[in-house]
Amino acid sequence: MAQYEISASKPTPNSDFEFYTAGFDILAEKPYMPELLVAFASVGQVGGPFANYVAMLRDIKRQEVVAEMVGAGLLIADPIAPLPSAVDALVSELVASRLASIKTVLEHASGGGNAGFRIPAFLRVLSAAETIAGSPTAAAHLLGKNSAPFTKVLTRHHVARARARYAQAVRSWLAAFHLPAIDALVAITEVDRFWFLALQKVRQDAKQDPFHRRLRGRALARALDEQRALWRQALDAANALDDRAGLSLRTVFSLVLVDLACARPDRALAA
């Protein structure tokens, strides 16, 4: 049958499917982790792409600490009056310790324990594309763009079969870390969808550059990554999309949630 003449695990050269798969391969290595860890370790003013996220998280933790102290009768609830300097210092210390705990877990998530599985990039792309496009047929069309004329491309059958393989890959991933299936599954699929939309915007923006306009597929992903780290471009694009939707830092929160689940890639599941 025609749908078996090509393999979904080997994207058609120069296709958008090849671009997205290459992008997901880059992101799967968690290249953003070092800067995320630095942001968590910074005292005072935080810089870098995760500055707003860490600042927001610090504010949330501070509110939690103050609420707990009020609940324990150690403070009188007064949202207007500033805290006494000694109490403020204690609150800051408790907040710092909670952020340090998160940093410890993130360090574990980025460690080289070789205990994890990697969900294959092509399955993540196929799943995200179907979610965004709305059907297997529309997803196949979306991913087949920019393929050379008369080249065999994906069909709806590839996308439909990939749905089951993606679900199995996620189940294996969850089993490896003894994670709660429903909550983690939602987090994983949402992150994949956000990254796909972000890479889609990065690719659209690249069309405005005369040099990148000529590139397709994996070559485009590599050229963009060499010019400026692709994860930075994708994160900027994701945050811009989130801001436009009125959900600031949604992607970063989802991204960190998955990292907290300790997905340390060391080998691909059988394709």
C-alpha positions as CSV (number, residue, x, y, z in Angstrom):
1,M,0.0,0.0,0.0
2,A,1.2,3.5,-0.8
3,Q,1.2,4.7,2.8
4,Y,3.9,2.2,3.7
5,E,6.3,3.4,0.9
6,I,7.9,5.9,3.3
7,S,8.6,5.8,7.1
8,A,7.4,8.4,9.5
9,S,10.6,8.0,11.4
10,K,12.5,9.3,8.4
11,P,11.1,12.7,7.5
12,T,11.1,13.6,3.8
13,P,14.1,15.8,3.1
14,N,13.5,19.5,3.1
15,S,9.9,19.1,4.3
16,D,8.5,21.0,7.2
17,F,8.2,17.7,8.9
18,E,12.0,17.4,8.8
19,F,12.3,20.9,10.2
20,Y,10.1,20.3,13.1
21,T,11.6,16.9,13.9
22,A,15.1,18.5,13.8
23,G,13.8,21.3,16.1
24,F,12.4,18.8,18.6
25,D,15.6,16.8,18.5
26,I,17.5,20.0,19.6
27,L,15.0,20.8,22.3
28,A,15.0,17.3,23.6
29,E,18.6,17.7,24.8
30,K,17.3,20.4,27.2
31,P,19.9,23.0,26.1
32,Y,18.0,25.6,28.1
33,M,18.7,23.8,31.4
34,P,22.0,25.6,32.3
35,E,20.4,29.0,32.1
36,L,17.3,27.9,34.0
37,L,19.5,26.6,36.8
38,V,21.5,29.8,36.8
39,A,18.3,31.8,37.1
40,F,17.2,29.7,40.1
41,A,20.6,30.1,41.7
42,S,20.8,33.9,41.3
43,V,20.3,36.1,44.3
44,G,18.5,39.4,43.8
45,Q,18.1,40.6,40.3
46,V,17.8,37.7,37.8
47,G,18.7,38.2,34.1
48,G,18.3,36.0,31.1
49,P,15.4,34.4,29.3
50,F,14.0,32.9,32.5
51,A,14.1,36.1,34.6
52,N,10.4,36.9,34.5
53,Y,9.6,33.2,35.3
54,V,11.9,33.1,38.4
55,A,10.7,36.5,39.6
56,M,7.1,35.4,39.3
57,L,7.8,32.1,41.1
58,R,9.7,34.0,43.8
59,D,6.7,36.2,44.4
60,I,4.3,33.2,44.5
61,K,6.6,31.5,47.1
62,R,6.8,34.6,49.2
63,Q,3.0,34.9,49.3
64,E,2.8,31.3,50.3
65,V,5.3,31.8,53.2
66,V,3.5,34.9,54.5
67,A,0.1,33.1,54.3
68,E,1.5,30.1,56.2
69,M,3.0,32.4,58.9
70,V,-0.4,34.2,59.2
71,G,-2.2,30.9,59.4
72,A,0.2,29.8,62.2
73,G,-0.5,33.0,64.2
74,L,3.1,34.3,63.7
75,L,1.9,37.3,61.7
76,I,-1.1,39.5,61.7
77,A,-2.7,39.7,58.2
78,D,-2.1,43.1,56.8
79,P,-1.6,43.3,53.0
80,I,-0.7,47.0,53.2
81,A,1.8,47.3,56.0
82,P,5.4,46.3,55.3
83,L,6.9,43.5,57.2
84,P,9.4,44.3,60.0
85,S,12.9,44.0,58.7
86,A,13.7,40.9,60.8
87,V,10.5,39.1,59.6
88,D,11.1,40.2,56.1
89,A,14.6,38.7,56.2
90,L,13.2,35.4,57.6
91,V,10.6,35.3,54.8
92,S,13.3,35.9,52.2
93,E,15.4,33.1,53.6
94,L,12.5,30.7,53.6
95,V,11.6,31.7,50.0
96,A,15.2,31.1,49.0
97,S,15.2,27.7,50.5
98,R,12.1,26.7,48.6
99,L,13.6,27.9,45.3
100,A,16.8,26.0,46.2
101,S,14.7,22.9,46.6
102,I,13.3,23.3,43.1
103,K,16.8,23.9,41.7
104,T,17.9,20.6,43.3
105,V,15.1,18.7,41.5
106,L,16.0,20.5,38.2
107,E,19.6,19.5,38.6
108,H,18.5,15.9,39.1
109,A,16.3,16.2,36.0
110,S,19.3,17.4,33.9
111,G,21.7,14.9,35.4
112,G,23.3,12.1,33.4
113,G,21.7,9.2,35.3
114,N,21.0,7.3,32.1
115,A,17.7,6.2,33.7
116,G,15.3,7.8,31.3
117,F,13.6,7.3,28.0
118,R,13.3,9.7,25.1
119,I,10.0,10.0,23.3
120,P,11.0,10.0,19.7
121,A,10.9,13.5,18.2
122,F,9.0,12.4,15.1
123,L,6.2,11.0,17.2
124,R,6.0,14.2,19.3
125,V,5.8,16.3,16.1
126,L,3.1,14.1,14.6
127,S,1.0,14.2,17.7
128,A,1.3,18.0,18.1
129,A,0.6,18.6,14.4
130,E,-2.6,16.5,14.6
131,T,-3.7,18.4,17.7
132,I,-3.1,21.8,16.0
133,A,-4.3,20.9,12.5
134,G,-7.4,19.2,13.8
135,S,-7.3,15.9,11.8
136,P,-4.8,13.4,10.5
137,T,-5.3,14.6,6.9
138,A,-4.7,18.2,7.8
139,A,-1.7,17.3,9.9
140,A,-0.2,15.3,7.0
141,H,-0.7,18.3,4.7
142,L,0.8,20.7,7.2
143,L,4.0,18.6,7.7
144,G,4.4,17.8,4.0
145,K,4.8,21.5,3.0
146,N,8.1,22.4,1.1
147,S,8.7,18.8,0.1
148,A,10.3,18.5,-3.4
149,P,7.8,17.9,-6.2
150,F,6.9,14.2,-6.8
151,T,8.4,13.2,-3.5
152,K,6.6,10.7,-1.3
153,V,5.2,12.4,1.7
154,L,3.2,11.6,4.8
155,T,-0.4,10.5,4.6
156,R,-3.2,10.6,7.1
157,H,-2.5,6.9,7.8
158,H,1.0,7.8,9.1
159,V,-0.5,10.3,11.4
160,A,-3.2,8.0,12.6
161,R,-0.8,5.2,13.3
162,A,1.6,7.6,15.1
163,R,-1.2,8.5,17.6
164,A,-1.1,5.0,19.0
165,R,2.7,4.8,19.0
166,Y,2.9,8.2,20.7
167,A,0.5,7.0,23.4
168,Q,2.6,3.8,23.9
169,A,5.8,5.9,24.1
170,V,4.3,8.2,26.7
171,R,3.1,5.2,28.8
172,S,6.6,3.7,28.7
173,W,8.1,7.1,29.7
174,L,5.6,7.4,32.6
175,A,6.3,3.8,33.7
176,A,10.0,4.4,33.8
177,F,9.5,7.2,36.4
178,H,6.4,5.9,38.2
179,L,4.5,9.1,37.3
180,P,0.8,9.7,37.5
181,A,-0.5,9.0,34.0
182,I,-3.2,11.6,33.5
183,D,-1.5,14.7,35.0
184,A,1.9,14.0,33.3
185,L,0.3,13.1,30.0
186,V,-1.5,16.4,29.9
187,A,1.8,18.2,30.7
188,I,3.8,16.4,28.0
189,T,1.3,16.8,25.2
190,E,0.8,20.5,26.0
191,V,4.5,21.2,26.0
192,D,4.8,19.4,22.6
193,R,2.0,21.5,21.3
194,F,3.5,24.8,22.6
195,W,6.9,23.9,21.2
196,F,5.4,23.1,17.8
197,L,3.6,26.4,17.6
198,A,6.7,28.2,18.7
199,L,8.8,26.5,16.0
200,Q,6.1,27.3,13.5
201,K,6.4,31.0,14.3
202,V,10.2,30.8,14.2
203,R,10.0,29.2,10.8
204,Q,7.6,31.9,9.6
205,D,9.9,34.6,10.8
206,A,12.8,33.0,9.1
207,K,11.1,33.6,5.7
208,Q,11.8,37.3,6.2
209,D,15.5,36.7,6.1
210,P,16.9,36.4,2.5
211,F,19.5,33.8,3.6
212,H,17.1,31.6,5.6
213,R,14.4,31.9,3.0
214,R,16.3,29.6,0.7
215,L,16.7,26.9,3.4
216,R,14.3,24.0,4.2
217,G,14.0,21.2,6.6
218,R,16.9,20.1,8.8
219,A,19.2,22.5,7.1
220,L,17.0,25.5,8.2
221,A,16.8,24.2,11.8
222,R,20.6,23.9,12.0
223,A,21.2,27.3,10.3
224,L,18.9,29.0,12.8
225,D,20.5,27.2,15.7
226,E,23.9,28.3,14.6
227,Q,22.8,31.9,14.2
228,R,21.1,32.0,17.6
229,A,20.3,29.1,19.9
230,L,17.1,27.6,18.5
231,W,15.7,27.0,22.0
232,R,16.0,30.8,22.7
233,Q,14.2,31.6,19.5
234,A,11.5,29.0,20.3
235,L,11.1,30.2,23.9
236,D,10.8,33.8,22.8
237,A,8.2,32.8,20.3
238,A,6.3,30.7,22.8
239,N,6.3,33.5,25.4
240,A,5.1,36.0,22.7
241,L,2.2,33.6,21.8
242,D,1.4,33.2,25.5
243,D,1.3,37.0,26.0
244,R,-0.9,37.4,23.0
245,A,-3.3,34.8,24.5
246,G,-3.3,36.5,27.9
247,L,-1.5,33.5,29.5
248,S,1.9,34.9,30.3
249,L,4.7,32.3,30.8
250,R,2.3,29.4,30.2
251,T,4.9,27.6,28.1
252,V,7.7,28.1,30.7
253,F,5.5,26.8,33.5
254,S,4.6,23.7,31.5
255,L,8.2,23.2,30.4
256,V,9.5,23.3,33.9
257,L,6.7,20.9,35.0
258,V,7.9,18.3,32.6
259,D,11.5,18.8,33.7
260,L,10.5,18.3,37.3
261,A,9.2,15.0,36.2
262,C,12.8,14.1,35.5
263,A,12.7,13.2,31.9
264,R,16.4,12.5,31.3
265,P,16.9,11.3,27.7
266,D,19.5,8.6,27.0
267,R,18.1,6.4,24.3
268,A,15.2,6.5,21.8
269,L,12.4,4.0,22.0
270,A,12.3,1.6,19.1
271,A,11.1,3.5,16.1
